[in-house]
Amino acid sequence: MDNEKKQKLIYLVIMVETAILGILPLTGIFKAAKSQSRIIIYVFFAIAIIEMVFIHFFRKVAGDLAIERIRNSDDVNKEKKISRTRFNVNIVTWAVASASAIYGVVAGFLGGNRYDFYMLWSFAILSLLLYPPKSSENP
C-alpha cells in the first residue's frame, strides 16, 4: 500500500473515531460534578486552542521547510523522502487534532456538561477537516 492510500485510511479511521466520540453525551454517562473541575476544563480549552495554532505552524515549519530542503538537496530519492515527510507531518497533525476530542471526553466526565464536550469535540472535527490528506500539495 502506498503512502497516499495509507494516509487516506488513517485519516478515515481518525475521523470515524472522533465522530463516534460525539455519541458519548447521548448515552447519559456524563454526570454533574463539583465546580472545582471547571479550572481543569478551562485548561483543556486553552490546550485545544494552542494545539490548533501549533498544527498550523508545525505544518509550515516541519512540512514546508523540510520539503523545500529535500527539494534543494542532491539526493536521488527526493520524491520518496518528500512523500514520507508529508506522511509523517499528516500523522502528527491528525494525532494532535484528535486530542481535543479526548479532552472533551475527560471534561465531560469531570464537569458533567455535554456542552464542554461538544465544544472540545468540535475543535477536533474542525482541525481534522482543515487538514485532510492531499497528495498534490505540501503538508
DRENLOMI-715676 format. One record per residue: residue number from 1; chain; x, y, z of N, C-alpha, C, CB in turn. Coordinates in nm, 2 decimals. Glycine has a CB too. Layout:
// DRENLOMI-715676
    n  chain     n.u     n.v     n.w    ca.u    ca.v    ca.w     c.u     c.v     c.w    cb.u    cb.v    cb.w
  NUM      A       X       Y       Z       X       Y       Z       X       Y       Z       X       Y       Z
...
***
This chain:
// DRENLOMI-715676
    n  chain     n.u     n.v     n.w    ca.u    ca.v    ca.w     c.u     c.v     c.w    cb.u    cb.v    cb.w
    1      A    0.08   -0.12    0.00    0.00    0.00    0.00    0.09    0.12    0.00   -0.10    0.00    0.12
    2      A    0.06    0.22   -0.09    0.15    0.34   -0.10    0.11    0.44    0.01    0.14    0.40   -0.24
    3      A    0.19    0.54    0.03    0.17    0.64    0.13    0.04    0.71    0.12    0.28    0.74    0.13
    4      A    0.00    0.74    0.00   -0.13    0.81   -0.02   -0.25    0.73    0.03   -0.15    0.85   -0.17
    5      A   -0.25    0.61    0.00   -0.36    0.52    0.04   -0.36    0.50    0.19   -0.35    0.38   -0.03
    6      A   -0.24    0.49    0.25   -0.22    0.48    0.39   -0.28    0.60    0.46   -0.08    0.45    0.43
    7      A   -0.24    0.72    0.41   -0.28    0.84    0.47   -0.44    0.85    0.47   -0.22    0.96    0.39
    8      A   -0.50    0.82    0.36   -0.64    0.83    0.35   -0.71    0.73    0.44   -0.69    0.80    0.20
    9      A   -0.65    0.61    0.46   -0.71    0.51    0.55   -0.69    0.56    0.69   -0.64    0.38    0.53
   10      A   -0.58    0.61    0.73   -0.55    0.66    0.87   -0.65    0.78    0.90   -0.41    0.70    0.89
   11      A   -0.66    0.87    0.80   -0.74    0.99    0.82   -0.89    0.94    0.84   -0.73    1.08    0.69
   12      A   -0.93    0.85    0.76   -1.07    0.80    0.77   -1.09    0.73    0.91   -1.10    0.69    0.67
   13      A   -1.00    0.65    0.96   -1.01    0.59    1.09   -1.02    0.70    1.20   -0.89    0.49    1.12
   14      A   -0.93    0.80    1.19   -0.93    0.90    1.29   -1.06    0.98    1.29   -0.81    1.00    1.27
   15      A   -1.11    1.01    1.17   -1.24    1.08    1.16   -1.35    1.00    1.22   -1.27    1.12    1.01
   16      A   -1.36    0.87    1.19   -1.46    0.78    1.24   -1.45    0.77    1.39   -1.45    0.64    1.18
   17      A   -1.33    0.76    1.44   -1.31    0.75    1.59   -1.36    0.88    1.66   -1.16    0.72    1.62
   18      A   -1.33    0.99    1.60   -1.37    1.12    1.66   -1.52    1.14    1.65   -1.29    1.24    1.59
   19      A   -1.57    1.10    1.54   -1.72    1.11    1.52   -1.79    1.02    1.62   -1.76    1.07    1.37
   20      A   -1.74    0.90    1.64   -1.80    0.81    1.74   -1.80    0.87    1.88   -1.73    0.67    1.74
   21      A   -1.69    0.94    1.91   -1.69    1.00    2.04   -1.80    1.10    2.06   -1.55    1.08    2.06
   22      A   -1.85    1.16    1.95   -1.96    1.25    1.96   -2.09    1.19    2.01   -1.98    1.31    1.82
   23      A   -2.10    1.06    2.01   -2.22    0.99    2.06   -2.22    0.98    2.21   -2.23    0.85    2.00
   24      A   -2.10    0.99    2.28   -2.10    0.97    2.42   -2.20    1.05    2.50   -1.96    1.00    2.46
   25      A   -2.21    1.18    2.48   -2.31    1.25    2.56   -2.45    1.20    2.55   -2.30    1.40    2.53
   26      A   -2.48    1.15    2.44   -2.62    1.10    2.42   -2.65    0.98    2.51   -2.64    1.06    2.27
   27      A   -2.55    0.91    2.56   -2.57    0.79    2.64   -2.60    0.83    2.78   -2.45    0.70    2.63
   28      A   -2.58    0.95    2.82   -2.61    1.00    2.96   -2.50    0.96    3.06   -2.74    0.94    3.00
   29      A   -2.38    0.93    3.01   -2.27    0.89    3.10   -2.21    1.01    3.18   -2.17    0.81    3.03
   30      A   -2.23    1.13    3.13   -2.17    1.25    3.19   -2.26    1.29    3.30   -2.15    1.36    3.09
   31      A   -2.21    1.28    3.43   -2.29    1.32    3.54   -2.23    1.45    3.60   -2.29    1.21    3.65
   32      A   -2.31    1.53    3.66   -2.27    1.66    3.72   -2.16    1.63    3.82   -2.39    1.74    3.77
   33      A   -2.06    1.71    3.82   -1.95    1.70    3.92   -1.94    1.83    4.00   -1.82    1.67    3.85
   34      A   -1.84    1.84    4.08   -1.82    1.96    4.16   -1.76    2.07    4.08   -1.73    1.93    4.28
   35      A   -1.78    2.19    4.12   -1.73    2.31    4.04   -1.58    2.32    4.04   -1.80    2.43    4.10
   36      A   -1.51    2.25    4.13   -1.36    2.26    4.13   -1.30    2.21    4.00   -1.30    2.19    4.24
   37      A   -1.37    2.13    3.92   -1.32    2.08    3.80   -1.33    2.18    3.68   -1.40    1.95    3.76
   38      A   -1.39    2.29    3.70   -1.40    2.39    3.60   -1.27    2.44    3.55   -1.49    2.51    3.64
   39      A   -1.17    2.46    3.65   -1.04    2.51    3.61   -0.97    2.42    3.52   -0.96    2.54    3.74
   40      A   -0.98    2.29    3.54   -0.92    2.19    3.46   -0.99    2.19    3.32   -0.94    2.05    3.52
   41      A   -1.11    2.21    3.31   -1.18    2.22    3.18   -1.14    2.34    3.11   -1.34    2.22    3.21
   42      A   -1.12    2.45    3.17   -1.07    2.57    3.11   -0.93    2.55    3.06   -1.07    2.69    3.20
   43      A   -0.85    2.47    3.13   -0.71    2.44    3.08   -0.72    2.36    2.95   -0.63    2.36    3.19
   44      A   -0.82    2.26    2.95   -0.84    2.18    2.83   -0.87    2.27    2.71   -0.95    2.08    2.85
   45      A   -0.96    2.37    2.73   -0.99    2.47    2.62   -0.87    2.54    2.58   -1.10    2.56    2.67
   46      A   -0.79    2.59    2.67   -0.66    2.66    2.63   -0.57    2.57    2.55   -0.59    2.71    2.76
   47      A   -0.55    2.44    2.60   -0.47    2.35    2.53   -0.52    2.32    2.39   -0.46    2.22    2.61
   48      A   -0.65    2.31    2.37   -0.71    2.28    2.24   -0.68    2.40    2.14   -0.86    2.26    2.25
   49      A   -0.70    2.52    2.19   -0.67    2.64    2.11   -0.52    2.64    2.07   -0.71    2.77    2.18
   50      A   -0.43    2.62    2.17   -0.29    2.62    2.15   -0.25    2.51    2.05   -0.21    2.60    2.28
   51      A   -0.32    2.40    2.05   -0.29    2.29    1.96   -0.33    2.33    1.82   -0.36    2.16    2.00
   52      A   -0.44    2.40    1.80   -0.48    2.44    1.67   -0.38    2.53    1.61   -0.62    2.51    1.67
   53      A   -0.33    2.62    1.69   -0.22    2.71    1.64   -0.09    2.63    1.61   -0.19    2.83    1.75
   54      A   -0.06    2.54    1.70    0.06    2.46    1.68    0.05    2.38    1.55    0.07    2.36    1.80
   55      A   -0.06    2.32    1.52   -0.08    2.25    1.40   -0.04    2.33    1.28   -0.22    2.19    1.38
   56      A   -0.09    2.45    1.28   -0.06    2.54    1.16    0.09    2.57    1.15   -0.14    2.68    1.18
   57      A    0.15    2.60    1.26    0.29    2.63    1.25    0.38    2.51    1.23    0.34    2.70    1.38
   58      A    0.34    2.40    1.28    0.41    2.27    1.26    0.41    2.23    1.12    0.35    2.16    1.35
   59      A    0.29    2.25    1.05    0.29    2.21    0.91    0.37    2.31    0.83    0.14    2.22    0.86
   60      A    0.38    2.43    0.87    0.47    2.53    0.79    0.61    2.49    0.81    0.44    2.67    0.84
   61      A    0.65    2.48    0.94    0.79    2.46    0.97    0.84    2.32    0.93    0.82    2.49    1.12
   62      A    0.78    2.22    0.99    0.82    2.08    0.97    0.79    2.03    0.83    0.76    1.99    1.08
   63      A    0.68    2.08    0.78    0.64    2.03    0.65    0.70    2.11    0.54    0.49    2.04    0.64
   64      A    0.66    2.23    0.52    0.71    2.31    0.40    0.86    2.33    0.40    0.64    2.45    0.41
   65      A    0.92    2.36    0.52    1.06    2.39    0.52    1.14    2.26    0.49    1.11    2.45    0.65
   66      A    1.09    2.15    0.55    1.16    2.02    0.53    1.15    1.98    0.39    1.10    1.91    0.63
   67      A    1.04    1.99    0.33    1.02    1.96    0.19    1.11    2.04    0.10    0.87    1.96    0.15
   68      A    1.11    2.17    0.13    1.20    2.26    0.05    1.34    2.22    0.06    1.18    2.41    0.09
   69      A    1.39    2.19    0.18    1.52    2.14    0.20    1.55    2.01    0.12    1.55    2.12    0.35
   70      A    1.46    1.92    0.12    1.48    1.80    0.04    1.48    1.83   -0.11    1.36    1.70    0.07
   71      A    1.40    1.92   -0.15    1.40    1.95   -0.30    1.53    2.02   -0.34    1.28    2.05   -0.33
   72      A    1.59    2.09   -0.25    1.72    2.16   -0.28    1.84    2.07   -0.26    1.73    2.28   -0.20
   73      A    1.82    1.95   -0.21    1.93    1.86   -0.19    1.97    1.79   -0.32    1.90    1.76   -0.08
   74      A    2.08    1.72   -0.32    2.13    1.64   -0.43    2.09    1.49   -0.42    2.28    1.65   -0.45
   75      A    2.00    1.46   -0.33    1.96    1.32   -0.31    1.88    1.27   -0.43    1.87    1.31   -0.18
   76      A    1.90    1.14   -0.46    1.84    1.08   -0.57    1.69    1.03   -0.53    1.92    0.96   -0.62
   77      A    1.67    1.01   -0.41    1.54    0.97   -0.36    1.45    1.08   -0.31    1.55    0.86   -0.25
   78      A    1.45    1.19   -0.38    1.38    1.31   -0.34    1.23    1.29   -0.32    1.40    1.43   -0.43
   79      A    1.17    1.23   -0.42    1.03    1.21   -0.42    0.98    1.12   -0.31    0.98    1.16   -0.55
   80      A    1.06    1.01   -0.28    1.03    0.92   -0.18    1.04    0.99   -0.04    1.12    0.80   -0.18
   81      A    1.14    1.07   -0.02    1.16    1.14    0.10    1.05    1.25    0.12    1.30    1.21    0.11
   82      A    1.01    1.32    0.02    0.91    1.42    0.02    0.78    1.35    0.06    0.89    1.49   -0.11
   83      A    0.75    1.23    0.00    0.63    1.16    0.03    0.63    1.11    0.18    0.61    1.04   -0.06
   84      A    0.74    1.07    0.22    0.75    1.02    0.36    0.73    1.14    0.46    0.89    0.95    0.39
   85      A    0.79    1.25    0.43    0.78    1.37    0.51    0.63    1.42    0.52    0.86    1.49    0.46
   86      A    0.56    1.42    0.41    0.42    1.45    0.40    0.34    1.36    0.49    0.37    1.45    0.26
   87      A    0.37    1.23    0.48    0.30    1.13    0.56    0.32    1.15    0.71    0.36    0.99    0.52
   88      A    0.45    1.17    0.75    0.48    1.20    0.89    0.41    1.32    0.94    0.63    1.21    0.91
   89      A    0.41    1.43    0.86    0.35    1.56    0.91    0.20    1.54    0.92    0.38    1.67    0.81
   90      A    0.14    1.47    0.83   -0.01    1.44    0.84   -0.04    1.36    0.96   -0.06    1.37    0.71
   91      A    0.04    1.26    0.99    0.01    1.17    1.10    0.01    1.25    1.23    0.10    1.05    1.11
   92      A    0.12    1.33    1.25    0.13    1.42    1.37    0.02    1.52    1.38    0.27    1.49    1.37
   93      A   -0.02    1.58    1.26   -0.13    1.67    1.26   -0.26    1.61    1.30   -0.15    1.73    1.12
   94      A   -0.29    1.50    1.25   -0.42    1.43    1.29   -0.42    1.38    1.43   -0.45    1.31    1.19
   95      A   -0.31    1.34    1.48   -0.30    1.29    1.62   -0.32    1.41    1.72   -0.16    1.23    1.65
   96      A   -0.26    1.52    1.69   -0.27    1.64    1.77   -0.42    1.69    1.76   -0.17    1.75    1.74
   97      A   -0.47    1.69    1.64   -0.60    1.74    1.62   -0.71    1.66    1.69   -0.64    1.75    1.47
   98      A   -0.69    1.53    1.69   -0.80    1.45    1.76   -0.78    1.45    1.91   -0.78    1.30    1.70
   99      A   -0.67    1.50    1.96   -0.66    1.50    2.11   -0.76    1.59    2.17   -0.52    1.56    2.14
  100      A   -0.81    1.69    2.11   -0.91    1.78    2.16   -1.04    1.70    2.20   -0.94    1.89    2.07
  101      A   -1.07    1.60    2.11   -1.19    1.52    2.14   -1.17    1.44    2.27   -1.22    1.43    2.02
  102      A   -1.05    1.39    2.29   -1.02    1.32    2.42   -1.03    1.41    2.54   -0.88    1.25    2.41
  103      A   -0.98    1.53    2.52   -1.00    1.63    2.63   -1.15    1.66    2.66   -0.93    1.77    2.59
  104      A   -1.23    1.66    2.55   -1.37    1.67    2.57   -1.44    1.56    2.65   -1.44    1.68    2.44
  105      A   -1.39    1.44    2.62   -1.44    1.32    2.70   -1.41    1.34    2.85   -1.38    1.19    2.64
  106      A   -1.28    1.37    2.87   -1.24    1.39    3.01   -1.32    1.51    3.08   -1.09    1.42    3.02
  107      A   -1.33    1.62    3.00   -1.41    1.73    3.05   -1.56    1.69    3.08   -1.41    1.85    2.95
  108      A   -1.61    1.61    3.00   -1.75    1.56    3.02   -1.76    1.48    3.15   -1.79    1.48    2.91
  109      A   -1.66    1.39    3.18   -1.66    1.32    3.30   -1.63    1.40    3.42   -1.55    1.21    3.29
  110      A   -1.55    1.50    3.41   -1.52    1.59    3.52   -1.63    1.69    3.55   -1.39    1.67    3.49
  111      A   -1.68    1.75    3.45   -1.78    1.85    3.47   -1.93    1.81    3.45   -1.75    1.97    3.39
  112      A   -1.95    1.70    3.38   -2.08    1.65    3.36   -2.16    1.74    3.26   -2.15    1.65    3.48
  113      A   -2.09    1.82    3.19   -2.15    1.92    3.09   -2.12    1.87    2.95   -2.10    2.06    3.12
  114      A   -2.23    1.83    2.88   -2.21    1.79    2.75   -2.17    1.90    2.65   -2.33    1.72    2.69
  115      A   -2.20    2.03    2.69   -2.16    2.14    2.60   -2.01    2.16    2.60   -2.23    2.27    2.65
  116      A   -1.94    2.14    2.72   -1.80    2.14    2.72   -1.74    2.03    2.63   -1.74    2.12    2.87
  117      A   -1.80    1.91    2.64   -1.75    1.81    2.55   -1.77    1.85    2.40   -1.83    1.68    2.58
  118      A   -1.89    1.89    2.36   -1.91    1.92    2.22   -1.82    2.04    2.17   -2.06    1.96    2.20
  119      A   -1.79    2.13    2.26   -1.70    2.24    2.22   -1.56    2.19    2.19   -1.70    2.35    2.33
  120      A   -1.51    2.11    2.28   -1.38    2.05    2.25   -1.38    1.95    2.13   -1.33    1.98    2.38
  121      A   -1.49    1.88    2.12   -1.50    1.78    2.01   -1.51    1.86    1.88   -1.63    1.70    2.03
  122      A   -1.57    1.97    1.88   -1.58    2.05    1.75   -1.45    2.11    1.72   -1.68    2.16    1.77
  123      A   -1.36    2.14    1.81   -1.22    2.18    1.78   -1.15    2.06    1.71   -1.14    2.21    1.91
  124      A   -1.17    1.94    1.75   -1.11    1.83    1.69   -1.16    1.81    1.55   -1.13    1.70    1.77
  125      A   -1.29    1.81    1.53   -1.35    1.79    1.40   -1.31    1.90    1.30   -1.51    1.79    1.41
  126      A   -1.31    2.03    1.35   -1.26    2.14    1.27   -1.12    2.12    1.22   -1.28    2.27    1.34
  127      A   -1.03    2.09    1.32   -0.89    2.07    1.28   -0.87    1.96    1.18   -0.81    2.04    1.41
  128      A   -0.94    1.85    1.20   -0.93    1.74    1.11   -0.99    1.77    0.97   -1.01    1.61    1.16
  129      A   -1.09    1.85    0.96   -1.15    1.89    0.83   -1.06    1.99    0.76   -1.29    1.95    0.85
  130      A   -0.98    2.07    0.84   -0.89    2.17    0.78   -0.77    2.11    0.71   -0.85    2.27    0.88
  131      A   -0.74    1.99    0.76   -0.61    1.92    0.70   -0.64    1.78    0.66   -0.51    1.93    0.81
  132      A   -0.72    1.76    0.56   -0.74    1.63    0.50   -0.61    1.58    0.42   -0.86    1.62    0.41
  133      A   -0.60    1.45    0.39   -0.48    1.41    0.32   -0.49    1.46    0.17   -0.47    1.26    0.32
  134      A   -0.39    1.53    0.13   -0.38    1.57   -0.01   -0.24    1.54   -0.06   -0.42    1.72   -0.03
  135      A   -0.24    1.46   -0.16   -0.10    1.42   -0.21   -0.04    1.52   -0.30   -0.11    1.29   -0.28
  136      A   -0.12    1.61   -0.36   -0.07    1.70   -0.46   -0.01    1.83   -0.40   -0.17    1.73   -0.56
  137      A   -0.04    1.86   -0.28    0.01    1.99   -0.22    0.10    1.96   -0.10   -0.10    2.08   -0.19
  138      A    0.17    2.06   -0.06    0.26    2.04    0.06    0.17    2.03    0.18    0.35    2.16    0.07
  139      A    0.23    1.96    0.28    0.15    1.95    0.41    0.13    2.08    0.48    0.22    1.85    0.50
***
